[in-house]
Amino acid sequence: MNPKSKIPEPMKKPILLYLTTLALTALCGGAAAGEAAAQSAPDMSKYILTPKAAPTPRINGARIFGVRPGSEFLFTIAATGIRPMIFSAEGLPRGLKLNPATGRITGRVKKTGEYTVRLSAENALGRYERDLRIVVGDEIALTPPMGWNSWNCWARDVTQEQILSSARAMVEKGLADHGWSYINIDDGWQGRRGGRYNAIQPNKKFPDMAALTREIHDMGLRVGIYSTPWIGTYAAHIGSYSDRPDGENEWIEKGLHNENYRYQKPGGNYWEDRCEVWHHGPYSFVEADVKQWAEWGIDYLKYDWHPLNYYHVREMFDMLRKIDRDIIFSLSNSAPYGDAPVWQRYANCWRTTGDIRDTWESISRIGFSQDRWLAFNHPGHWADSDMLVVGMVGWGPKLHPTKLTADEQYTHISLWSLLASPMLIGCDIAQMDDFTMSLLTNDEVNDVNQDPLGIQAYPVWQENKQVIYAKHLEDGSMAIGFFNQDSQPAKMGISLRQLGLRGEQTVRDLWQQKDLMKTSDHFETEVASHGVVLVKFLPGNSRAQITEKP
């Protein structure tokens, strides 16, 4: 198709609708942020609830990990505590080995099956042990991915050095010790086609993609990348389709691009012109791109366009399964609910909305509208509520502190954890303050998100602007979120009978990591405006209790 031609009629309505509702706001917002003066983060330390990690060892993160037979294996034991620390792993399947100094498990496992591995971390002050289930089979992403994505801070201006800075900060600030592991490059890395496969090559902002992925892997982290089945991405770089059989899009051949091969007409308006490349082309280069990503060592793909459709999802799914590398397949954006069985079958993650913003209206509208996805959310397949808008965000070269209040940020993280949504940090990690760190490094809250049972929370009670979400956990305990969407504080409570729980329960505050009370009847609490109280009832109806003879 000629890039100068108008948008094809079947695509016009959904694309224009998307622009008027979410995408244009998000992307053009990046320009506005870039023009604004840089802001410094306010001191939020008085709102910190999460206790500091103990100096003794504690193993954190996922308790289950999936890998396909023969695929490259990379798992870093996430552990807090003073270093140096020595790691061990008893019961590793054949083909895997552990580096005792770094806690990194690598190798390849050929035989399918489930392996229970006893992990340990030891320092001068003590020793901590915990089981990890390694499942070798068809499914990967057995817990929601936890990591970082570049879009909400640098948008289309992202560079290789910014990606490396974020990876280093994830390790140096200790996020990796709490299970955060993905460093995902969003839109803006693409140059023109070439190389061994005639695949998309990086532009000059990314001088060596292979070296970049290798350095990030050497930190024990994983790497993600971005593409689209359109001929051009939302930021107007080339996609995995082309309007020419050689893959050299007409707008590139004619020189209608800037120095980084982003579509740009002389004297034109980038924000208006870029939609001219938002359409599918007749020539697919999906196979070439997947082979290149596998050669670089990519672990995660964000595949982004609107409206999502079966053909292009299935094409990418089939190609990803042909390589001997596990790449998480994440669809974006605004997945139609009517096709939920398709997204569940062929994607590891699917974005249920347009782009999130750092406002109460945005996070509450998105977060409290996910209930319909519950039947489709399970290990290996996750409804994605979009990225986390805490810390310094901006969608462009200059950043600002999130516009969310402290209570709204607690609601944001608590709700995403209960929903079993992928957790992708959107801020600049290098500028992360202590309050933001406390939101993201509370292991008891993260454990709710990473629970191996993989069940999405569901509202068990709702009245006016208050709602109570309950999430079943693998050991039989139950995480409960009391959410108040009103502008005034509210008293909220629930009985054990409403939850179907038996016997005396300990009510534990997960943000403060402390036991509040024991009860055989009822729990009541006051919840701040736009705030949350996140607790766990334990032992719940424990698995040991269930198996006992009455």
Secondary structure per residue as TSV (DSSP state, phi and psi in degrees):
chain	resnum	aa	ss	phi	psi
A	1	M	-	360.0	145.6
A	2	N	-	-74.9	123.9
A	3	P	T	-65.0	-15.9
A	4	K	T	-82.9	-14.5
A	5	S	S	-73.5	166.5
A	6	K	-	-72.7	160.9
A	7	I	-	-61.4	132.6
A	8	P	-	-54.5	141.4
A	9	E	H	-53.0	-43.1
A	10	P	H	-63.3	-26.0
A	11	M	H	-91.9	-16.3
A	12	K	H	-62.8	-49.3
A	13	K	H	-62.2	-50.8
A	14	P	H	-65.0	-34.5
A	15	I	H	-69.5	-43.8
A	16	L	H	-65.5	-38.2
A	17	L	H	-61.3	-43.2
A	18	Y	H	-61.6	-42.8
A	19	L	I	-61.5	-45.4
A	20	T	I	-72.9	-20.8
A	21	T	I	-96.9	-56.2
A	22	L	I	-128.4	-51.2
A	23	A	I	-62.9	-43.7
A	24	L	H	-64.6	-39.5
A	25	T	H	-59.3	-46.9
A	26	A	H	-66.5	-46.6
A	27	L	H	-76.4	-44.3
A	28	C	H	-67.4	-27.8
A	29	G	H	-59.7	-29.8
A	30	G	H	-62.8	-40.2
A	31	A	H	-66.0	-42.2
A	32	A	H	-61.8	-41.5
A	33	A	H	-64.5	-37.5
A	34	G	H	-65.4	-29.9
A	35	E	H	-82.7	-21.0
A	36	A	S	-75.3	156.3
A	37	A	-	-67.6	142.4
A	38	A	-	-63.4	142.1
A	39	Q	-	-117.0	149.2
A	40	S	-	-95.4	151.4
A	41	A	-	-74.6	138.0
A	42	P	-	-71.7	161.4
A	43	D	-	-77.6	110.5
A	44	M	-	-108.2	13.4
A	45	S	G	-61.4	-28.0
A	46	K	G	-68.9	-13.5
A	47	Y	G	-96.1	1.5
A	48	I	-	-69.7	128.1
A	49	L	-	-109.8	-30.1
A	50	T	S	-69.8	123.7
A	51	P	-	-66.3	152.1
A	52	K	-	-67.0	147.4
A	53	A	-	-62.8	142.9
A	54	A	-	-70.6	155.4
A	55	P	S	-72.5	-19.5
A	56	T	S	-73.9	157.6
A	57	P	-	-68.6	145.8
A	58	R	E	-147.0	125.7
A	59	I	E	-87.1	130.5
A	60	N	E	-121.4	-177.0
A	61	G	S	83.8	-162.0
A	62	A	-	-65.6	142.8
A	63	R	S	-99.6	0.6
A	64	I	E	-144.8	144.3
A	65	F	E	-144.4	129.1
A	66	G	E	-105.0	142.8
A	67	V	E	-147.6	146.6
A	68	R	-	-86.7	149.6
A	69	P	T	-55.6	129.0
A	70	G	T	84.1	-7.0
A	71	S	S	-78.2	153.9
A	72	E	E	-63.9	133.5
A	73	F	E	-108.0	130.4
A	74	L	E	-142.7	114.3
A	75	F	E	-140.3	124.8
A	76	T	E	-105.0	124.9
A	77	I	-	-68.0	114.2
A	78	A	E	-83.5	123.9
A	79	A	E	-149.4	136.3
A	80	T	E	-97.1	164.3
A	81	G	S	125.8	159.4
A	82	I	S	-66.1	147.5
A	83	R	S	-104.4	155.9
A	84	P	S	-72.9	158.0
A	85	M	-	-137.6	139.7
A	86	I	E	-108.8	132.0
A	87	F	E	-110.2	149.8
A	88	S	E	-142.2	161.3
A	89	A	E	-148.3	111.0
A	90	E	E	-97.1	132.5
A	91	G	T	93.7	17.6
A	92	L	-	-61.3	137.1
A	93	P	-	-67.5	156.6
A	94	R	T	-58.6	134.2
A	95	G	T	107.4	-12.4
A	96	L	E	-109.8	149.9
A	97	K	E	-140.6	154.0
A	98	L	E	-114.1	135.9
A	99	N	E	-88.7	111.2
A	100	P	T	-67.2	-20.6
A	101	A	T	-83.8	-34.9
A	102	T	T	-102.5	-17.8
A	103	G	T	75.8	18.7
A	104	R	E	-93.6	126.1
A	105	I	E	-104.7	124.9
A	106	T	E	-134.7	170.3
A	107	G	E	127.9	-157.8
A	108	R	E	-144.0	139.6
A	109	V	-	-114.7	124.1
A	110	K	-	-90.2	-30.8
A	111	K	S	-90.5	128.5
A	112	T	-	-68.3	155.3
A	113	G	E	147.5	176.7
A	114	E	E	-115.1	128.0
A	115	Y	E	-122.6	125.0
A	116	T	E	-94.9	118.9
A	117	V	E	-112.6	131.7
A	118	R	E	-92.3	108.9
A	119	L	E	-90.8	148.5
A	120	S	E	-142.4	148.6
A	121	A	E	-131.4	130.3
A	122	E	E	-134.6	132.5
A	123	N	E	-129.1	-168.4
A	124	A	T	-65.6	-16.2
A	125	L	T	-103.6	-10.0
A	126	G	E	165.3	-172.1
A	127	R	E	-138.6	143.4
A	128	Y	E	-132.6	136.7
A	129	E	E	-126.2	147.1
A	130	R	E	-160.0	149.5
A	131	D	E	-85.4	145.3
A	132	L	E	-125.1	127.6
A	133	R	E	-94.0	119.3
A	134	I	E	-100.6	118.3
A	135	V	E	-109.3	112.6
A	136	V	E	-98.9	110.1
A	137	G	S	-174.0	-151.5
A	138	D	S	-79.0	-25.1
A	139	E	-	-97.2	139.8
A	140	I	-	-122.2	179.9
A	141	A	-	53.6	53.3
A	142	L	-	-73.9	-11.6
A	143	T	S	-128.7	157.9
A	144	P	-	-58.8	135.2
A	145	P	-	-59.3	139.5
A	146	M	E	-121.2	122.9
A	147	G	E	-174.1	-145.9
A	148	W	E	-141.0	148.9
A	149	N	E	-133.1	145.2
A	150	S	S	-79.9	-16.3
A	151	W	H	-64.7	-44.7
A	152	N	H	-72.5	-7.4
A	153	C	H	-113.2	-43.5
A	154	W	H	-115.0	-7.7
A	155	A	G	46.9	-134.5
A	156	R	G	-71.7	-10.8
A	157	D	G	-88.9	6.3
A	158	V	-	-58.6	146.3
A	159	T	-	-129.0	165.0
A	160	Q	H	-61.3	-39.4
A	161	E	H	-66.7	-35.8
A	162	Q	H	-65.6	-38.2
A	163	I	H	-64.2	-46.0
A	164	L	H	-64.3	-39.0
A	165	S	H	-59.6	-40.7
A	166	S	H	-68.9	-39.9
A	167	A	H	-64.1	-45.5
A	168	R	H	-62.8	-40.8
A	169	A	H	-66.6	-34.9
A	170	M	H	-60.7	-36.1
A	171	V	H	-80.6	-49.7
A	172	E	H	-67.0	-35.9
A	173	K	T	-81.6	-10.1
A	174	G	T	94.8	4.1
A	175	L	G	-59.9	-37.8
A	176	A	G	-62.8	-26.3
A	177	D	G	-73.3	-8.2
A	178	H	G	-112.9	10.0
A	179	G	T	103.2	-1.4
A	180	W	-	-75.9	129.3
A	181	S	-	-141.0	-13.8
A	182	Y	E	-101.2	135.7
A	183	I	E	-117.4	104.1
A	184	N	E	-108.1	124.2
A	185	I	-	-86.0	119.8
A	186	D	-	-90.2	-161.4
A	187	D	T	-58.3	143.7
A	188	G	T	119.9	-1.5
A	189	W	-	-91.2	-13.2
A	190	Q	E	-83.4	138.3
A	191	G	E	-108.0	-121.2
A	192	R	E	-117.2	174.2
A	193	R	E	-79.0	152.0
A	194	G	E	168.8	-160.5
A	195	G	T	76.1	-169.8
A	196	R	T	-59.4	-33.7
A	197	Y	T	-110.0	2.3
A	198	N	T	57.2	45.5
A	199	A	E	-99.5	168.7
A	200	I	E	-60.3	127.4
A	201	Q	E	-105.1	155.5
A	202	P	E	-71.6	154.8
A	203	N	-	-83.1	-176.0
A	204	K	T	-68.1	-14.6
A	205	K	T	-71.8	-16.6
A	206	F	S	-125.3	80.1
A	207	P	S	-66.2	-23.9
A	208	D	-	-152.8	91.0
A	209	M	H	-67.3	-38.2
A	210	A	H	-62.9	-42.7
A	211	A	H	-67.0	-35.8
A	212	L	H	-62.5	-50.5
A	213	T	H	-64.2	-37.9
A	214	R	H	-63.0	-43.0
A	215	E	H	-66.1	-38.7
A	216	I	H	-69.0	-41.6
A	217	H	H	-60.8	-37.2
A	218	D	H	-66.3	-16.7
A	219	M	T	-86.9	-2.6
A	220	G	T	86.3	11.2
A	221	L	-	-105.6	170.3
A	222	R	E	-116.9	162.5
A	223	V	E	-123.3	136.9
A	224	G	E	-117.3	161.2
A	225	I	E	-141.2	172.8
A	226	Y	E	-130.7	141.6
A	227	S	E	-158.8	-176.3
A	228	T	-	-151.0	152.7
A	229	P	S	-84.8	5.8
A	230	W	B	-79.8	170.6
A	231	I	S	-77.5	-18.8
A	232	G	B	-141.5	147.5
A	233	T	-	-82.9	176.7
A	234	Y	T	-58.8	-32.7
A	235	A	T	-91.2	9.8
A	236	A	S	71.7	31.8
A	237	H	-	-99.8	167.5
A	238	I	B	-70.0	150.0
A	239	G	-	-108.8	-165.9
A	240	S	S	-86.9	6.2
A	241	Y	E	-122.9	161.0
A	242	S	E	-141.0	158.7
A	243	D	S	-92.2	4.2
A	244	R	S	-134.2	148.6
A	245	P	T	-67.3	-21.7
A	246	D	T	-89.4	-1.9
A	247	G	S	83.7	-4.5
A	248	E	-	-87.8	92.3
A	249	N	-	-51.1	147.3
A	250	E	H	-56.8	-37.4
A	251	W	H	-70.2	-23.9
A	252	I	H	-77.1	-44.4
A	253	E	H	-59.0	-36.2
A	254	K	T	-84.2	0.3
A	255	G	T	77.2	20.7
A	256	L	-	-86.7	63.4
A	257	H	B	-157.7	164.0
A	258	N	-	-90.4	-167.9
A	259	E	T	-66.9	-17.5
A	260	N	T	-106.0	20.6
A	261	Y	-	62.2	29.9
A	262	R	-	-89.2	132.9
A	263	Y	B	-55.1	127.9
A	264	Q	-	-161.7	123.1
A	265	K	-	-92.8	142.1
A	266	P	T	-55.8	124.8
A	267	G	T	72.6	5.1
A	268	G	-	-86.0	178.9
A	269	N	-	-108.6	110.8
A	270	Y	H	-54.3	-43.9
A	271	W	H	-65.7	-27.8
A	272	E	H	-91.7	-38.6
A	273	D	H	-72.6	-29.3
A	274	R	G	-61.1	-27.1
A	275	C	G	-67.3	-11.9
A	276	E	G	-69.5	-16.7
A	277	V	G	-106.4	8.7
A	278	W	-	-87.9	68.8
A	279	H	S	-157.3	158.8
A	280	H	B	-74.8	141.0
A	281	G	-	-101.4	172.0
A	282	P	S	-80.4	-10.7
A	283	Y	E	-120.6	123.2
A	284	S	E	-93.7	135.7
A	285	F	-	-123.1	26.4
A	286	V	H	-61.2	-45.2
A	287	E	H	-61.2	-44.1
A	288	A	H	-61.3	-44.2
A	289	D	H	-66.9	-42.2
A	290	V	H	-62.8	-42.3
A	291	K	H	-61.2	-39.5
A	292	Q	H	-66.8	-43.4
A	293	W	H	-61.7	-40.8
A	294	A	H	-63.9	-39.8
A	295	E	H	-66.7	-35.6
A	296	W	H	-72.3	-24.4
A	297	G	T	96.0	32.7
A	298	I	-	-73.5	143.8
A	299	D	-	-116.4	-7.8
A	300	Y	E	-154.5	134.1
A	301	L	E	-123.0	124.1
A	302	K	E	-97.0	115.4
A	303	Y	E	-111.1	114.1
A	304	D	E	-125.8	119.4
A	305	W	-	-168.4	176.9
A	306	H	S	-154.1	132.6
A	307	P	S	-82.5	146.3
A	308	L	-	-62.1	148.3
A	309	N	-	-142.8	156.8
A	310	Y	H	-61.8	-44.9
A	311	Y	H	-57.5	-51.7
A	312	H	H	-74.0	-29.0
A	313	V	H	-66.5	-47.5
A	314	R	H	-66.0	-38.3
A	315	E	H	-59.3	-47.6
A	316	M	H	-68.3	-41.3
A	317	F	H	-55.6	-48.9
A	318	D	H	-62.6	-39.9
A	319	M	H	-70.4	-38.3
A	320	L	H	-64.9	-30.6
A	321	R	H	-78.7	-10.9
A	322	K	T	-83.8	-15.4
A	323	I	S	-95.8	160.4
A	324	D	S	-94.8	40.8
A	325	R	S	-136.9	137.0
A	326	D	-	-85.1	112.8
A	327	I	-	-118.8	117.2
A	328	I	E	-62.2	131.6
A	329	F	E	-105.0	107.6
A	330	S	E	-114.7	120.8
A	331	L	E	-92.4	141.5
A	332	S	E	-145.1	131.4
A	333	N	S	-147.9	173.7
A	334	S	-	52.7	52.8
A	335	A	-	-58.9	125.8
A	336	P	-	-65.1	130.5
A	337	Y	G	-62.0	-32.0
A	338	G	G	-60.2	-21.6
A	339	D	G	-106.6	22.3
A	340	A	H	-52.6	-41.5
A	341	P	H	-61.4	-28.9
A	342	V	H	-69.6	-49.2
A	343	W	H	-63.4	-39.6
A	344	Q	H	-62.5	-37.8
A	345	R	H	-77.4	-37.8
A	346	Y	H	-109.1	-7.2
A	347	A	-	-124.5	149.1
A	348	N	S	-80.9	-31.3
A	349	C	E	-144.2	146.3
A	350	W	E	-141.6	128.6
A	351	R	E	-71.3	125.9
A	352	T	-	-90.5	-5.8
A	353	T	S	-139.1	175.9
A	354	G	S	-77.5	-165.6
A	355	D	-	-71.4	134.3
A	356	I	-	-76.8	154.0
A	357	R	-	-127.7	165.8
A	358	D	S	-88.2	58.1
A	359	T	S	-132.5	154.6
A	360	W	H	-61.3	-40.8
A	361	E	H	-57.4	-41.8
A	362	S	H	-71.3	-50.7
A	363	I	H	-70.7	-32.8
A	364	S	H	-74.7	-39.8
A	365	R	H	-61.7	-43.2
A	366	I	H	-72.8	-51.9
A	367	G	H	-63.6	-38.5
A	368	F	T	-92.1	16.0
A	369	S	T	-120.4	20.5
A	370	Q	-	-98.0	0.1
A	371	D	G	-59.5	-33.6
A	372	R	G	-67.3	-15.2
A	373	W	G	-87.3	-3.8
A	374	L	G	-55.2	-41.0
A	375	A	G	-66.4	-17.4
A	376	F	G	-107.7	-8.2
A	377	N	-	-90.0	117.2
A	378	H	B	-162.4	168.6
A	379	P	T	-50.6	127.8
A	380	G	T	95.8	-14.2
A	381	H	B	-147.8	113.3
A	382	W	E	-130.1	128.2
A	383	A	E	-70.7	127.2
A	384	D	E	-106.3	116.2
A	385	S	-	-86.8	9.9
A	386	D	-	84.8	178.0
A	387	M	-	-74.0	166.1
A	388	L	B	-86.1	126.9
A	389	V	-	-107.5	61.3
A	390	V	-	-114.1	163.8
A	391	G	S	77.9	-153.6
A	392	M	E	-90.2	112.0
A	393	V	E	-119.7	175.6
A	394	G	-	177.0	-22.7
A	395	W	S	58.5	36.5
A	396	G	S	172.6	-169.1
A	397	P	S	-68.6	-24.6
A	398	K	S	-114.4	137.3
A	399	L	-	-110.1	161.2
A	400	H	E	-138.8	155.6
A	401	P	E	-64.9	145.1
A	402	T	-	-50.7	145.4
A	403	K	S	-83.1	-3.0
A	404	L	S	-75.2	140.8
A	405	T	-	-71.8	171.2
A	406	A	H	-59.6	-45.9
A	407	D	H	-62.7	-38.5
A	408	E	H	-66.2	-34.5
A	409	Q	H	-68.8	-38.5
A	410	Y	H	-63.6	-39.4
A	411	T	H	-61.4	-46.0
A	412	H	H	-55.8	-53.8
A	413	I	H	-70.5	-40.4
A	414	S	H	-62.2	-44.8
A	415	L	H	-67.8	-44.1
A	416	W	H	-61.9	-36.5
A	417	S	H	-66.6	-44.7
A	418	L	H	-65.4	-34.5
A	419	L	T	-76.0	-6.7
A	420	A	T	56.7	39.9
A	421	S	-	-83.3	148.1
A	422	P	-	-51.7	142.9
A	423	M	E	-116.1	101.3
A	424	L	E	-119.3	114.9
A	425	I	E	-65.8	137.9
A	426	G	-	-109.9	-3.8
A	427	C	S	-94.8	174.8
A	428	D	-	-76.8	110.1
A	429	I	G	-62.7	-36.3
A	430	A	G	-61.8	-27.0
A	431	Q	G	-98.9	11.0
A	432	M	-	-67.4	128.4
A	433	D	-	-87.7	176.9
A	434	D	H	-64.8	-36.5
A	435	F	H	-64.1	-47.3
A	436	T	H	-62.5	-41.1
A	437	M	H	-58.7	-40.0
A	438	S	H	-66.3	-30.4
A	439	L	H	-67.6	-34.3
A	440	L	H	-99.7	-8.6
A	441	T	-	-117.9	21.7
A	442	N	-	-86.2	104.6
A	443	D	H	-67.8	-28.5
A	444	E	H	-72.0	-32.8
A	445	V	H	-73.5	-45.6
A	446	N	H	-60.2	-33.9
A	447	D	H	-63.0	-30.0
A	448	V	H	-63.8	-44.3
A	449	N	H	-66.4	-38.7
A	450	Q	T	-94.2	9.8
A	451	D	-	-57.4	131.6
A	452	P	T	-62.0	-23.0
A	453	L	T	-63.9	-33.6
A	454	G	-	68.9	32.9
A	455	I	-	-96.4	134.2
A	456	Q	-	-76.4	140.7
A	457	A	-	-66.1	157.0
A	458	Y	E	-136.8	143.5
A	459	P	E	-71.2	116.7
A	460	V	E	-94.5	-11.4
A	461	W	E	-156.0	139.6
A	462	Q	E	-153.1	134.6
A	463	E	E	-153.1	125.0
A	464	N	T	54.7	-117.4
A	465	K	T	-107.4	17.9
A	466	Q	E	-112.5	141.5
A	467	V	E	-145.7	143.2
A	468	I	E	-116.9	122.4
A	469	Y	E	-103.0	140.4
A	470	A	E	-124.3	138.7
A	471	K	E	-131.3	120.3
A	472	H	E	-71.9	136.8
A	473	L	-	-113.0	159.7
A	474	E	T	-58.4	-35.9
A	475	D	T	-83.2	3.0
A	476	G	S	98.4	-13.8
A	477	S	-	-73.5	173.8
A	478	M	E	-138.4	128.9
A	479	A	E	-91.5	132.8
A	480	I	E	-125.7	128.0
A	481	G	E	-113.3	120.8
A	482	F	E	-97.0	110.4
A	483	F	E	-113.3	133.9
A	484	N	E	-119.5	106.0
A	485	Q	-	-88.2	0.8
A	486	D	S	-79.0	167.1
A	487	S	S	-86.1	-1.3
A	488	Q	S	-124.8	151.6
A	489	P	-	-59.1	157.0
A	490	A	E	-145.5	145.0
A	491	K	E	-87.4	134.2
A	492	M	E	-136.2	149.2
A	493	G	E	-157.6	166.8
A	494	I	E	-154.3	149.6
A	495	S	E	-99.5	157.3
A	496	L	H	-63.6	-31.5
A	497	R	H	-63.7	-41.5
A	498	Q	H	-60.0	-33.5
A	499	L	H	-89.4	-9.5
A	500	G	T	72.4	28.3
A	501	L	-	-95.5	145.1
A	502	R	-	-109.2	145.6
A	503	G	S	74.0	-179.2
A	504	E	-	-70.5	137.3
A	505	Q	E	-120.9	141.3
A	506	T	E	-89.4	130.1
A	507	V	E	-99.9	116.0
A	508	R	E	-113.1	127.0
A	509	D	E	-77.4	115.6
A	510	L	T	-76.3	-33.2
A	511	W	T	-70.6	-38.4
A	512	Q	T	-89.8	-8.3
A	513	Q	T	52.7	50.8
A	514	K	E	-146.6	149.0
A	515	D	E	-75.1	133.2
A	516	L	E	-94.6	-41.0
A	517	M	E	-171.6	171.4
A	518	K	E	-115.9	143.0
A	519	T	E	-151.0	147.0
A	520	S	S	-114.0	10.3
A	521	D	S	-135.9	-62.2
A	522	H	E	-154.6	150.7
A	523	F	E	-132.3	134.3
A	524	E	E	-132.6	146.0
A	525	T	E	-152.0	159.8
A	526	E	E	-99.4	135.5
A	527	V	E	-119.5	129.4
A	528	A	-	-66.1	161.7
A	529	S	T	-58.0	131.3
A	530	H	T	58.2	22.3
A	531	G	E	-112.3	-172.6
A	532	V	E	-149.6	149.5
A	533	V	E	-120.7	119.0
A	534	L	E	-110.4	117.9
A	535	V	E	-130.0	168.7
A	536	K	E	-125.9	134.5
A	537	F	E	-97.7	119.7
A	538	L	E	-139.7	145.8
A	539	P	S	-79.5	4.6
A	540	G	S	65.2	-151.6
A	541	N	S	-92.3	82.6
A	542	S	-	-61.5	153.1
A	543	R	H	-62.7	-36.0
A	544	A	H	-64.9	-40.1
A	545	Q	H	-64.6	-39.3
A	546	I	H	-62.4	-36.5
A	547	T	H	-84.4	-8.1
A	548	E	S	-74.9	143.4
A	549	K	-	-73.6	131.7
A	550	P	-	-60.9	360.0
